[in-house]
Amino acid sequence: MALFGGGKPDHPMADPKQARELISEFPANDATKGLEEVTFWLDSVSRTEGFKLDYRYELYDLLDQAAKNHQRKLSQEYLATDRQEKFRESKLWNTIFEFWKTLGSCYNQCIEQFQAGASGAGAIKKDLPAIVARALRALTLQLKWSGLRYGPVDDRVWGELGRLYLFAESKRFATTAIDIYPGSHGQGTVEQEFLKALMLGVSSTDGLTPLKQEIAERTVAHFGTQYLIQAKPGPECNYYFDLSMRKAAARAIKRVEPSPMIRYFGAGKALPALHQLIDDIKAKEGVPSDVNLGGTYDNDLVLSVMGHLAMYWSDKPPARGSERRKIATRLTVVHGMGRILHCIRPPEEDVSLDFQAKDGGESWIVENVSEGGFGAIVPQVKGDWIKVGSLLGVQSETAKFWGAGVVRRLTRDEFQQRRVGIQLISKAVIPVTLAPAGNVSSFNVMRGGEPAILLSTTPDKNGDIALMLKVGSYTPTQALEMNVRGKQYYLMPRKLIEGGDDFDWAKFKVMKTDS
């Protein structure tokens, strides 16, 4: 830097023309390298003293715009990447998360330097609302990407959200309509950006698959103008957030100690609007064109996510099916339908060459148990296959039989220890074989004698049983014959409960028995 700070800083981007040339040379056809370059230069500029604040903000804006296409492409690639491709998945996640973290830090720096009266502060006063809104949006995306990895949210995120909103309130521009970014979806207010972050945080996305989380975040953003926030408790404000604490928002189910730092918020008009959107999608069999979910998805997938959001946005928290009891025991777990079949088949029926199948179980520690399932700790290193929706075979230390469960919730604590919530769908499972009955109505149905898993020990009050079939085997018009320990049953399909990566979970009505 020149003597006594009279000149430009010694940095390649100190000259506007040279800065634009550098940015124009970023790789256009390699999104990973392109976004890494943007992140590198954001960090480099932020660490260099001597930039006038208005020019520093101008550089951050240029780099932010240069990242748009790259981060969009990488986000789409991440959601399409099989989680088994561990190296690529990890590389994508780190590249995207580091960009959002660095960008948020840069906009934060602008605010801090404005407050400190840095050179050029007066010139950015008019831009302060947009800078705060951009910083909040970067924090929301850090929240989203932490969720996609089922990781803990850094306390820093909650602390910065509170500090930024408090600053906007103190300057009286929290509700001022502004252009946050150029373009059709760039308008909004600081308060709306703040509420999008908080509403995403209370929507319990750790129980959703990554693709469902993407739809959830887009849906939360879509209703951003309709959420409600106020300084006192009131109807439709089901949650509260302390602006002075580094903690996530919580449901206001009991009296909260009064404080000028607490804000109460909730879905407000967004909840009836969400219900209306659900009805519209069902009626028109498609998502309206003005709803931007970032892609085109199956209607049932979208509706399941919106149903989840409606439940968490309502004035009553989702009821727990049964009391959860603390416990400490071990659970043997195997993954997937094939492994479960290996474990439950009598040895003489197991003609597989998979000699490791019986020994392929993992030992998990159960923390709590209820009628509906388990909460368990997953050992380090093991279990890279785990994701929401994974089918499990489970056997407790005291159980004689194998049961079946599905991973419904996945989190990672501050020690990087993974915790899972498992829905127990059967306490005892039985191996069966299935064959098409009568006229085969589809070329895609199973072959005769295909193995399956019976989840019901007896039919329910409607005469229905539940079965786990190989993925793609359920056909709503195809009757089946089921062989259970030498006894034949005739089954009529009732409904597909859930389709997973390697299973169809379906209900059938038992019509008759052939002894």
NORQUI-V820292 format. One line per field, one symbol per residue. phi: phi as a letter, one per 40 degrees, with the letter a starting at -180 (. if undefined). A space follows every 10 residues. Layout:
BEGIN
phi=???
END
This chain:
BEGIN
phi=.cdfgcbccc adcccdcccc cdccccdcbb cccccccdcd cdccccccch cccccdcccc cdcdcccdcc cccccccdcc cccccdcccc cccccccccc cccccccccd ccccccgcdg cccbdccddc cccccccccc cccccccccf cccdddcccc dccccccccc cgbcbccacc bchcbccibd cccccccccc cccfcccbcd cccccccccd cdcdcbcbaa cbcadgbcbb acccbcbccb cccbcbddac ccbcaacfcc cccccccdcc ccccfacdcc bcbgibbcdc cccccccccd cccccbcdcc caccbcabab bcbbbgcccc cccbccdccc ccccccdccc cbbbcccaaa ccibbbccdc gcgcccacgc cbcbaccbcc bcbbabcbaa bbcccgccbb bbcccacabb cbbbadbgcc caccccccgc cabccbcacc ccgcbbbbbc dgccbcbbcb bbbbfgbcbb bbcbaccabb cbabbbbbcc cabbc
END
